[in-house]
């Protein structure tokens, strides 16, 4: 199993490059950064947990800036988006960002994607929330074409362009892994349709859903699909349960706080990596 960290990179927290160095020094495999372009001031969409929305949601640094800083400060650490809200981004420019980060990092990028939950936020980008999952699929498919073809084109209901030239191509072949986020009833369909891994939060019957995913993957002639768990419980017994359930990467959440506090949190998490023999 791999172990990683995830934190909202903000204008008041430890810098992404500093956090990346701490993570690599403590033996973590990866570091992920979430995304919100903004939060509508009305905030009519409730936070999924029902709690008050924390301020890091509207103080977040652009994730591609954060992963670039993290990659530049390290040599082995994998960097990723957790998740990139592709329904709020142009697919041609996002494909360029992904390929560029993968290029400058030497092939260390992990592309976590999601449709998001904040309906007002996506509406401000011109996205119809009721059609976001179809839009996400087409944008990911279009980006895959850009990464893998010399003269890609794509024609769908939501995304359409004729032949284009776009370099660099990603270092990873055929492209960086696409980790599809979500826990809804149809998320496994999306993982199997255009994902390389599943990127769930903690949930009831995680083991059962992973077993279903792997069964369906086998039936489709695919190899075992990786599962990156967002917000894993930082306890050895929990990690053992995740491993038995088929989780392949645990991500532990960090608070968006100053360097000293975050570093202390990472130090407390590091023995889990050591105990697993990573």
Protein Blocks (a to p, Z undefined) as FASTA:
>chain_A
ZZdddddddfkbccfklmmmmmmmnopabdcddddfbdcfklmaccfklpacdfklmmcc
cfklmmmmmmmmpmklccddddddfklccfklmmmmmmmmmmmnnopaccdddebjalkl
mmmnopafklmmmmmmmmmmmmmmmmmpmbdcdddfkbccdddddddddfbdcbdcddde
djbfklmmmmmmmpcbdcddddehklmmmmmmmmmmmmnopacdddddehiacbfklmmm
mmmnopabdcdddddddfklmmmmmmmmmmmmmmnoZZ
